[in-house]
Amino acid sequence: MRLNFLYNKTPRFSFVDIYSISPNLKIKGKEHYSYLLSLCLSMISIISILIISIYFTIVLFERRSLSVILQSDSLDFPVVNLTEFPMTIHLYNVLGKSIKDQDRIYYITAKFLKYQIAFDENNLPYVNNTITDVKLEKCDLDKHFGQYKKYFLNSPDIDLKYCLPANSFNTTIFGKIGDFNTGFGFFQFFIHKCINGVGGRTNCYETEAINKILAAVQLAFDHLDYDANHNIAEDPRVLNIKTESFQVSSTVYKKINKYISPISYSTDYGYIFESLETIKFFQDEWHEVEQDLRKEGFLPGAFSSLTLICSYKSQKYRRLYPKIQNLLANIGGVIEGITVSMHILNYMFSRKLLHFVLFQLLFDNLEGPEKKNVKKRFEQILYQRKQGEYNLRMDSARSINFQTDKIDIKPFNSKPKIIR
């Protein structure tokens, strides 16, 4: 079946044909003819490709572009080591002032509670609990804060706050509270009213005066906490001091639970192949406040507690940087996009101009009556194409080898002569 109908008629929207066939003819020994617009478009394309390629390369090697994937995992066994990180705790009044003569009004104790599964002589499991009393000390910048001293320099009334013993107690919380199958451990502060005869106290204020002072106070907890700055390529951890305040009262027992999440942060630094580096740290996740009508807890005089607990979920970050493969793909896409766009622009403006140039070159090779015949025939072709009556046949061109044959140009009313 002949497929002449595919090319015998010129489509109405032929100006959008970017897949037209070029026969690679040479005219006056040239295959390419340039003009100002195509030259400008070419220069714009080359300069644009170079600038964008350089930009993508800089972005790659300076680690400006990244993607971060965050995953919450409830299956991991959480562990958070707070031993080396100092923290302070104290009460202040509604005016923001630390309570004076606090040793005669209130004091703070701390305990580390650990619950683990053990087995008896019959190999039967039971819960083994360990409670360790931690003696708090009045804070001293030189004694309790070590390398983190700079974070607490602006902390007011530092000598009236309570601190953990300096590097003498392992504050590692672990597990999910209430899960006796795997065990758990948490750290707990208790705020007590000063009561004569309790805890070795003998110089307390009168109960009525103490209740009046502690009826509306704030519990301040200063501690260090990590943030993740994903734009820092070397180490994304940013350590900051965090101050939290909770309203407490000696008339209502209040329990504050702070959940701390272990963080695993992995970064792929490889330029071609995967190269993972993982660091671990922690972040505050959330807190909850529980209260009831009791005036004190299971410890004498305790009217509030602050508990540090591991979160039920650990957070996993995965930071990915583009690789050289992505750079090549991006540059390739830019080259393809710019080239196609410029081809379309050049085609829209240059096709008619190209035809005029070609016919002008053909006319320059003709003289006298031949030029008149060509011009007349060309006008006839234009008229016939406009009327839809002219069909260009390619059968005679199939036998022509445009690579080796030369065409002896004759007027269009005669047959072309092929010189081999």
Secondary structure, DSSP 8 states (H G I E B T S, - for coil): ---GGGTSS--TTGGG-TT-------BTTBS----HHHHHHHHHHHHHHHHHHHHHHHHHHTT---EEEEEEESSS--EEE-TTS-EEEEEE-TTS-B-TTGGGTEEEEEEEEEEEEEE-TTS-EEEEEEEEEE--EE--HHHH-GGGGGGGTT-TTGGGSEE--TT-S--EEES-TT-TTT-EEEEEEEEEE--TTSTT--S---HHHHHHHTTSEEEEEEEEEEEE-TT-SS--EEEEEEEEEEEEBTTBEEEEEEEEEEEEEEEE--SSS--EEEEEEEEEEEEEEEEES-SS-SSTTEEEEEEEEE-SSEEEEEEE---HHHHHHHHHHHHHHHHHHHHHHHHHHHHHHHHHHHHHHHHHT--THHHHHHHHHHHHHHHHHHHT------GGGTT--TTT-EEE---TTS--EEE-
